[in-house]
Amino acid sequence: MMDNFSHVLLFKTDVNSNGDKLFLHSILDEIAAVEKWNLDLEDEDFVLRVVSSSLRHNAIIELLNHHGYNCEELT
């Protein structure tokens, strides 16, 4: 469960498999500014939630885009 909702960044992605989720682990777990994250593979938008007090949406979007995934801010 994520505790501080003021620092939760929400994204719609095309990360839709466990293999892709494992790949995200290798990326996001290395970023110190990412406090917690999770990916909902059950949701039609494959929602990525990132908890960070310092990162902004663009940083995550650019990171995922760089690795070939579609990612956009979920509003």
C-alpha positions as CSV (number, residue, x, y, z in Angstrom):
1,M,0.0,0.0,0.0
2,M,1.3,3.4,-0.8
3,D,1.2,5.9,2.0
4,N,1.8,9.4,0.9
5,F,-0.6,10.1,-2.0
6,S,0.8,13.6,-2.6
7,H,3.9,12.0,-4.1
8,V,2.2,9.3,-6.2
9,L,2.8,9.7,-9.9
10,L,0.2,7.9,-12.1
11,F,0.9,6.7,-15.7
12,K,-1.0,4.9,-18.4
13,T,1.5,2.4,-20.0
14,D,1.7,-0.4,-22.5
15,V,3.8,-2.6,-20.0
16,N,1.5,-5.6,-20.2
17,S,3.4,-8.7,-19.3
18,N,5.2,-10.2,-16.3
19,G,8.4,-10.2,-18.4
20,D,8.0,-6.4,-19.0
21,K,7.3,-5.9,-15.3
22,L,10.5,-7.7,-14.4
23,F,12.4,-5.5,-16.8
24,L,10.9,-2.4,-15.0
25,H,12.2,-3.8,-11.7
26,S,15.7,-3.7,-13.2
27,I,15.2,0.0,-14.2
28,L,13.1,1.5,-11.4
29,D,14.7,-0.3,-8.5
30,E,18.1,1.4,-9.4
31,I,16.7,4.9,-9.1
32,A,17.2,6.2,-5.6
33,A,14.4,8.8,-6.0
34,V,11.8,6.1,-6.6
35,E,10.6,5.2,-3.1
36,K,8.0,2.6,-4.2
37,W,6.3,1.6,-7.4
38,N,3.8,-0.9,-8.7
39,L,2.2,-1.9,-12.0
40,D,-1.4,-3.0,-12.3
41,L,-1.4,-5.7,-15.1
42,E,-5.1,-6.3,-14.5
43,D,-6.1,-2.7,-15.4
44,E,-6.8,-2.0,-19.1
45,D,-4.4,1.0,-18.9
46,F,-1.6,-1.0,-17.2
47,V,-1.4,1.7,-14.6
48,L,2.1,2.4,-13.2
49,R,2.2,4.1,-9.8
50,V,5.5,5.7,-8.7
51,V,6.1,7.2,-5.2
52,S,8.7,9.9,-5.3
53,S,9.1,13.2,-3.5
54,S,11.5,14.5,-6.1
55,L,10.8,13.0,-9.5
56,R,8.3,14.5,-11.9
57,H,6.1,12.8,-14.5
58,N,8.4,13.7,-17.4
59,A,11.4,11.8,-15.9
60,I,9.5,8.5,-15.8
61,I,7.8,9.1,-19.2
62,E,11.2,9.7,-20.8
63,L,12.8,6.7,-19.1
64,L,10.1,4.3,-20.2
65,N,10.0,5.8,-23.7
66,H,13.7,5.4,-24.0
67,H,13.3,1.6,-23.3
68,G,10.6,1.3,-26.0
69,Y,7.4,1.6,-23.8
70,N,4.5,4.0,-24.3
71,C,3.9,6.0,-21.1
72,E,1.8,9.0,-20.4
73,E,0.6,10.9,-17.4
74,L,-2.8,9.5,-16.2
75,T,-5.0,12.4,-15.2
